Amino acid sequence: MTGNSQPGAGGYHKPVMVNECIHALQLKPDGVYVDATFGGGGHSLAMLEHIKGGRLIAFDQDEDAAREAEKITHRSFTFCHANFRYLKKFLKLNGVKQVNGILADLGISSHQIDEPARGFSTRYDGPLDMRMDTGSPATAADVLNRYTEADLHRILGLYGEVRNARTVAKAIVQERAVKPFSRTEDLKKLLTRYAPKGKENKYFAQVFQALRIEVNSEMQALEDFLHQAGEVLVKGGRLVVLSYHSLEDRMVKNFINKGKVYGEAEKDFFGNVLKPFEAVNRKPVEASEEELKENKRARSAKLRVAVKL
């Protein structure tokens, strides 16, 4: 990574485990690769340093990411302004049937978190938005103000792993009858009553995570993406995924080991598991102490690598 004039190299977003990702991808200069989550472009730029004559196709649904992508003039680079759940469709539109490697960094970019107007952060007051794609209709405020108590209970428990999800869901429904939710501070004020003492920030983060996942259909998008990754990778091609919370990591791990994100693996007549991938590392790779000193957002990152069978 050189020079701060490049996207991803300045304050926009510090990419996580770049060297580990590049090593895991085993890039061939003339290969075709996908950066499924462009973000600030840090991983893409590092990948392009190894690609000569090949191609890199990057995906991101975020407007800011699309603007960052415009700064890359490398002739091997193509940007698709789309969610990675449309991987196959956009590869086809770009004349690509199969690829040699796919990288997906499932973290939310620090630029998005640090932008109060996006409503992702628990640190700033902002509108309860949380849409990755600002063109999509439903915001976090819509979820809080319109969902049934049962649905709120479900998403808080499932996506936020919130212990007292039922109680909070009931409180949200009672609160919105008096005054609908519109700002992140409105929500935090309510949550303060139910957060464990001394662990308020972690609690806020869990609730915000649950809302963000619901607003952006993140779990369904990830499942769609993983299945398509299995279809477009060449034999021996590599899938490299960085996840940041247990839900995502579990889905990725299950898909690599069983060929499915949920439920039991399917087996053939001889009892062999029907799956497109083989895990390269049994345990996920984690960020080095050195990197953690420079980028605390790497602390929760888990890197899983799989090879196409």
Secondary structure, DSSP 4 states (H G I P E B T S, - for coil): ---TTSTTTSSS---SSHHHHHHHHT--TT-EEEES--TTSHHHHHHHTT-SSSEEEEE---HHHHHHHTT---TTEEEE-S-GGGHHHHHHHTT-S-EEEEEEE-SPPHHHHT-GGG---SSS--BS---SSTTSS--HHHHHHHS-HHHHHHHHHHHS--TTHHHHHHHHHHHHHHS---BHHHHHHHHHTTSPTT-HHHHHHHHHHHHHHHHTTHHHHHHHHHHHHHHHEEEEEEEEEEE-SHHHHHHHHHHHHHSSSSSPPPB-TTS-B--SEEES-SS-B---HHHHHH-GGGTT-EEEEEEE-
